[in-house]
C-alpha cells in the first residue's frame, strides 16, 4: 500500500482512552458500555502488537485545571446549558485530580508515552505532541480512540496539515455521539485527510513494523 512516503516510522496516537469516557463507574462523558468494551478490546489488541514490533504508543489525555479552562470555549458553554446534549457534562469533565483523567489500565504500559495537557479536540493545540513526534523522527500516525467525530477528526486534520501520513484504525475508534456521527467522521477523514484501515490491515502493512516478529 502506498502511503506517500519513501520510508515509514510510525507511532500510535491514542486519543482519550481514559476513564472519563470508558469507565462507566466514573465517566463524566461516557460512551455506551458496549462501545467502551469493544474499543478497549480492539485497542488492546493493536497496542500489544505495536509493542511487540517496536511501534511506540502515545496516549493523549484530556485534563483541565478547573472549569474555567473549559468554559472559555463558547460552544462548550452551550452544550452545558442543553440537558439533551450528549456533552452536557462538559464543565465537570476530566478535572485534574479526578478519576476520569487516568488511562484505562489495560491499555497502558510503562513503555508508553503520556501527554496529559490536552484541553481541546485537536491533540496538537497546547501540548508538546508535535515536539515528541519530531524528536523521535515519527512521520506516520496510527490514530485510535474517541470521539471519531470530534477529537479523532480534529487531530487527523491537524496531523494532515502538518504533513504527517495518517491512518485512522477503524475498529479502534468510536463515538459517544452515536453510530451516525461516528460514520460521518470516518467519511470526512477518508475523503480528504487520512487512510481508514482496520487493525488486521494495519498489521499486514509492509514497512510499518521496525522489528517484525519472526517465527
Steps between C-alpha positions, in 0.01 A plus 500: 500500500629844406498742794685766301828448688843368405537357850259454788560567868175461685353570842154452645319813617235365737242769572310518829495130582442605860253423774315826433356341185540125543452410868127506568558531876665843474454628143366855471456476121456125446466297188249218528626197694512281188703760310740533793553124523554467126739796476709384796531149355586624150762746623657240728541267202665775294720626784626153591607451140656845472710449813615163371633651177642824640231752406469756785165591652418857601195547721324834477298575813265795541545677834393842627623700801148626563166565332616844386736336250202316356259794509731718292363310198169671415344203318578268790313738731191447285535121533503531879176698480320238287369207710452294183859539378726195515770738630287667767753404771787676326559748785588221744682278253853385588596758759856427617499275804181321402493133403398574142849627414655152524566286192308171511751275683481213249617739227797658677853363515807648670666529158225728365515879481225707664411857398249624757471869413231460232221756550334521157393257228823549302772304683769736368353815659664588830700175523852389410373220273667641188832538686477140624428369150770705326762418763440129438500547121138382469335566164200265513220505758266215587209682662262323739256601771193716554313687375509434125304813409686742730848425639590232245379714209663820628833331574504316166439831322774671703747218430420511129571873474830441684593250224482181703374187330195392697311174538186495712455146632132444433419236762693697765292819481140577593276777633283582799280686249377185327557292189386759244750762618774237535445405136479865392835567666659208316348618171657846542835346593526251214390761244761766570734432790611143564474131430242301697610140553413225745753344738559188291586713196727725706691204640555368148638825356847456355761727654291608799665278760860593584559164672265236355440189706671197350380143545 
